[in-house]
Structure formats: C-alpha cells, structure tokens
Amino acid sequence: MTTDIGTWIAALLTLCIFSFLYRDNPFYKFAEHLFVGISAAYWVCYYIYNILIPNLYNPLFIQGQLLFIIPLILGVMMLMRLFPQPAWMSRFPLAFIVGTYAGYNFITYLQTYAIDQVRATMVRVVDVSAWQEFFAHPGVVSFFNAIAIPVVVVGVITGLIYFFFSREHKGVFGGLARTGVWFLMIAFGASFGYTVMARISLLIGRLYFLLHDWLQLI
Amino acid sequence: MSIVERFETIDRRIIFFLIFLAVIVPLLFPIGLKIEVSEPVRMFYNTIEELEAGSFVLISAEYDPSTMPEVYPMNEALVKHCFAKDLKIVSIGLWPQGVSLNQTAMEQAAGQYGKEYGADFINLGYKAGGIVVISAMGEDIPTTFPQDYALRPIEQYGIMEGIENFDNIDLIVSLSAGDPGVREWVMIAQGRYRKDVIGGVTAVSAPAFYPFLDAGQLKGLIGGMKGAAEYETLLGQIGTASAGMDAQSVAHGMIIFFIIFANFFYFLGKRRKR
C-alpha cells in the first residue's frame, strides 16, 4: 500500500463517491461538495490567468494595443446581464458572437459535413477492388468488406427517405422508410454499445487506480 | 411473489455488485484474452509509421482527467511511437487540462528515449477559442502561440525554427474527449488546409467519427480504451489499456447476459399477465 498522501486522498474520495451506489450518505455529500467547490475555484483562477490576463490585460494595459478596448467593452456589456436594468446591453456582444460563429462555421460545416461526405458516398457506390478481393479470397471478412459500401449507400438513401415527410409513408415508399428506421436503430444500438464501453472503461480506470496506485496489488 | 416478479423488482445494487466483480476479478487475475487489431487503429499506426525521421507531428490534447482512462493510454503510446521513430512533437491543448496531461506523457517518454525538451518536443500550452485557434495556426503558429506552456518565449527553442504554419507540419493528431476536438481539426486543418489528420477519441464519441474515416477525412482512428489497447498491441507495449481489456470483455459479457436475462423475464411476465 502506498504512503503517498495525495494518492490516499484521491483513493478515499473515490470510495466516498462510489458509496452513492449503495445509497445517499454524508461521505458522498462531502466528496460531492468538495468537488464542486474546488472545481469552481480552479476554473475561476484558470480563466483569469490563462484567458483574461494573456488575451486582454497584457495586450491592452502592458503592450498598449488600443484595439483591445473593443473586446473589453463587449465583455463588460456581457456582464451587464447580471443587473436587471442594463441587462439589455448583453444582447449586443451575444449577437456579435452568434453572428461571427454562424458566418465562420457555415462554410466549414458545409464543406466537412455535406460536400465531402456526399462525395465520398457518391464516388464509391461499388468498390471494385473489394469485390475482386472477395472473389479471389472468399470469406466472411472479405464478403463484409465488399458489401460495406453498398450498405452505406442503401442506408443513406433509405434514411433520407424516412426523413422525407411530404409524402405519406405507404407502399414501396413506406417500405423504404421502414428500412431506413432499421438502419437508424442499428446505428443507435452501436452508439449505445460504445457508450456502455466508455462507462465501463471509466470504472476500470478508477478500480485500476485503487488496485495499482493505492493498494499496489497489481 | 413469483420468481418472475422477483426478477422484475430486483434491487439494482445487486447488478452494481456483479458489475463490480466482473471488473475487479479480471484485474486481479488476468485471463489474457487476445486483442484483435481493427482496421481504423491499424490505419492510425500506419500513418505514423509512414513518416520519415525528423518529420513534425502536431499533437493536440483535448481531454481532461475525467476521460483519462480512455485517452491517456493513447497519449502515452502515441508519444512513445513518435519518439521511437525520431519524430519531432509540437503539442498544444484546446482543453486546458489536456496540456499538463500531455506534458506528463511526453516527459515520461522523453526520459525513456533520451529526448530533450525544446529540441525534440515542445508544449505550446492552452489557447482558448477552439476552431478559431486552429484557423489562426493555419496562418501563423508562432503568432498564435508566442510562448510555451510555462510562458517562455518559443524563439529560444530550436524545434520551432522554420515552423510557421501547417505547411511545416507533416501530421496532426487530435486526442479528443469532446468539442473542440477531432471534429474541429477535420473541419479546418483537413477541410481547409488539406492536412492529414488522425484522431484518438473516447468510445462515446467514436461512432460520430467513422463517417470521416470512410470519407478519407481522417487517416486513422482510435476509439476508447479498446482502441488504445489495440494500438499498444501494434507497438508491442503492454500499457494500462491492455491491462484493462480482460475486465472490459468480462463486463461486456455480463451486460449482454443481463440484457438477455431481463428480456426473457420481461416477456415471460407479459405472457403470464395475458
């Protein structure tokens, strides 16, 4: 077992948080409140010393770059939100942020999520090399590699049909929409599986810390 | 109360306890299950392997202690991989706490591979702004990051000689647990500057990045602790991710059993009520 005081504190606080799994208790409450308090103080200090001072105070007051008066004024206007009377002033910096980000992200989102994705789906409807590989070496893996791209294309088309609400989902159109739902369900299932994996990983991380760093059993 | 009703109202603490056992027993008594390497991880590994010695790799750390079990093993393995291939590392953080975690990983590996801060690797620290920072780096890295993480001017470090913008960077690696992260690097560095980008992400966010991989916008992807273990396997290094894989597999098996078991009794109960 370690003699490092920091590891002991971390281990005991981990156990305090884990105790909530049994039921709510004072140890859990203590660890929770400690975490909230320390986090708040940490982030206040971090933002002052890593954002406010290097990005605003130093350029404006040390280097004398007067252009930085504009972000200072916008920042003060944003803080007016805390007071009922001049709260309306905060709308201007907020509008500035929303407008800037909307304009900035519009092209990049369009390029990344629409153009590049659609192009990748369209230009590879049939992957000839994957089929050649399948016929040369028939097997489960080569078969799934060969059908991967057609499956993606069918999934995209039927998924889009499901989200096409201007026509009633009946007949052939309804069948395609239902196929789209199946694709969506499989995607949600895969996503949920990954989420379970992530949560178990975090538990493994904590237990590994307790067994390795604290108790030194492994 | 019938057995079906008993299972329908089972105390959830029993399930917590069983999951706890499923994780802790394999950690104490490893089974040694084989780790199969998936294609996205192999692509990640090959992209680094293809770089020549002396190439510049930009590592961006976008994670914090809450996601350390998943992302830190990737960070450790990645840095060792780069040092083993004599690649130069320029690192930044779009998340504040990622900076110190990445610095720890680099310092530990530097001792092992005899690398020197400022000559073989550098940490330029954190900058707020996410996508705007990436965009600014594409124009001018020294202006965006005039100092390193310890507020020392970057001109004094030999590694920064000739580094102006993304043109001087051979590969970008984003280790990300959310936004800003891989998504922003793909949008700006790959989308606008056509740089090669690879990513290491948490398992929760991994499914969102597979379309990028299929479209060639990402050259490789490591997803969660499982992906990190696969990467460690390719490097021939047993790290913390590999150590957790037995526990992960047993816990997953347990959860699959729970799902089948619960559904069986759910439908049995429904049938009896009819």
Boltz contact constraints between the chains, C-beta under 6 A:
constraints:
  - contact:
      token1: [A, 21]
      token2: [B, 16]
      max_distance: 6.0
  - contact:
      token1: [A, 46]
      token2: [B, 96]
      max_distance: 6.0
  - contact:
      token1: [A, 50]
      token2: [B, 126]
      max_distance: 6.0
  - contact:
      token1: [A, 51]
      token2: [B, 128]
      max_distance: 6.0
  - contact:
      token1: [A, 108]
      token2: [B, 187]
      max_distance: 6.0
  - contact:
      token1: [A, 108]
      token2: [B, 191]
      max_distance: 6.0
  - contact:
      token1: [A, 111]
      token2: [B, 191]
      max_distance: 6.0
  - contact:
      token1: [A, 112]
      token2: [B, 186]
      max_distance: 6.0
  - contact:
      token1: [A, 112]
      token2: [B, 187]
      max_distance: 6.0
  - contact:
      token1: [A, 112]
      token2: [B, 191]
      max_distance: 6.0
  - contact:
      token1: [A, 116]
      token2: [B, 215]
      max_distance: 6.0
  - contact:
      token1: [A, 116]
      token2: [B, 217]
      max_distance: 6.0
  - contact:
      token1: [A, 117]
      token2: [B, 215]
      max_distance: 6.0
  - contact:
      token1: [A, 120]
      token2: [B, 215]
      max_distance: 6.0
  - contact:
      token1: [A, 190]
      token2: [B, 207]
      max_distance: 6.0
  - contact:
      token1: [A, 191]
      token2: [B, 207]
      max_distance: 6.0
  - contact:
      token1: [A, 194]
      token2: [B, 203]
      max_distance: 6.0
  - contact:
      token1: [A, 194]
      token2: [B, 206]
      max_distance: 6.0
  - contact:
      token1: [A, 194]
      token2: [B, 207]
      max_distance: 6.0
  - contact:
      token1: [A, 195]
      token2: [B, 204]
      max_distance: 6.0
  - contact:
      token1: [A, 197]
      token2: [B, 203]
      max_distance: 6.0
  - contact:
      token1: [A, 197]
      token2: [B, 224]
      max_distance: 6.0
  - contact:
      token1: [A, 198]
      token2: [B, 202]
      max_distance: 6.0
  - contact:
      token1: [A, 198]
      token2: [B, 203]
      max_distance: 6.0
  - contact:
      token1: [A, 198]
      token2: [B, 204]
      max_distance: 6.0
  - contact:
      token1: [A, 198]
      token2: [B, 224]
      max_distance: 6.0
  - contact:
      token1: [A, 200]
      token2: [B, 248]
      max_distance: 6.0
  - contact:
      token1: [A, 200]
      token2: [B, 251]
      max_distance: 6.0
  - contact:
      token1: [A, 201]
      token2: [B, 69]
      max_distance: 6.0
  - contact:
      token1: [A, 201]
      token2: [B, 70]
      max_distance: 6.0
  - contact:
      token1: [A, 201]
      token2: [B, 224]
      max_distance: 6.0
  - contact:
      token1: [A, 201]
      token2: [B, 225]
      max_distance: 6.0
  - contact:
      token1: [A, 202]
      token2: [B, 69]
      max_distance: 6.0
  - contact:
      token1: [A, 203]
      token2: [B, 23]
      max_distance: 6.0
  - contact:
      token1: [A, 204]
      token2: [B, 23]
      max_distance: 6.0
  - contact:
      token1: [A, 204]
      token2: [B, 244]
      max_distance: 6.0
  - contact:
      token1: [A, 204]
      token2: [B, 247]
      max_distance: 6.0
  - contact:
      token1: [A, 205]
      token2: [B, 69]
      max_distance: 6.0
  - contact:
      token1: [A, 207]
      token2: [B, 23]
      max_distance: 6.0
  - contact:
      token1: [A, 207]
      token2: [B, 24]
      max_distance: 6.0
  - contact:
      token1: [A, 211]
      token2: [B, 27]
      max_distance: 6.0
